[in-house]
Amino acid sequence: YLYPDSDHSVQLPSRYPLHTLPNVVISPHVGGFTIEGQRGRIDETIENLRLILSGKSPKNIVNLEYEY
């Protein structure tokens, strides 16, 4: 999502009209960058590595058929 300025028009992050819903606030990706968030991502990565190494499926697998 780019905030509009003199060089850019509004570019929505998705082809789905989520921005039209009254209970949705769209923020730039950096809005979620915190120390706690970083720790959470590291913990999730380590957990996924443990799952893979133990022969299990990792969490949050991307489904390319659904494009997410």
WOWOCOR-V223212 format. One record per residue. N is the residue number from 1. RES is the residue in one letter. OMEGA is omega in whole degrees, -180 to 180 (999 if undefined). Layout:
n=N res=RES omega=OMEGA
n=N res=RES omega=OMEGA
This chain:
n=1 res=Y omega=177
n=2 res=L omega=174
n=3 res=Y omega=-179
n=4 res=P omega=173
n=5 res=D omega=-176
n=6 res=S omega=-178
n=7 res=D omega=-175
n=8 res=H omega=169
n=9 res=S omega=179
n=10 res=V omega=176
n=11 res=Q omega=-177
n=12 res=L omega=-174
n=13 res=P omega=-173
n=14 res=S omega=175
n=15 res=R omega=179
n=16 res=Y omega=-173
n=17 res=P omega=-179
n=18 res=L omega=-178
n=19 res=H omega=-180
n=20 res=T omega=-179
n=21 res=L omega=-176
n=22 res=P omega=-177
n=23 res=N omega=-179
n=24 res=V omega=173
n=25 res=V omega=180
n=26 res=I omega=179
n=27 res=S omega=179
n=28 res=P omega=-176
n=29 res=H omega=-179
n=30 res=V omega=179
n=31 res=G omega=-179
n=32 res=G omega=-177
n=33 res=F omega=175
n=34 res=T omega=176
n=35 res=I omega=180
n=36 res=E omega=178
n=37 res=G omega=177
n=38 res=Q omega=179
n=39 res=R omega=179
n=40 res=G omega=179
n=41 res=R omega=177
n=42 res=I omega=179
n=43 res=D omega=179
n=44 res=E omega=179
n=45 res=T omega=179
n=46 res=I omega=179
n=47 res=E omega=178
n=48 res=N omega=177
n=49 res=L omega=178
n=50 res=R omega=179
n=51 res=L omega=-179
n=52 res=I omega=-179
n=53 res=L omega=177
n=54 res=S omega=176
n=55 res=G omega=-180
n=56 res=K omega=178
n=57 res=S omega=177
n=58 res=P omega=176
n=59 res=K omega=172
n=60 res=N omega=178
n=61 res=I omega=179
n=62 res=V omega=177
n=63 res=N omega=-176
n=64 res=L omega=178
n=65 res=E omega=179
n=66 res=Y omega=178
n=67 res=E omega=172
n=68 res=Y omega=999
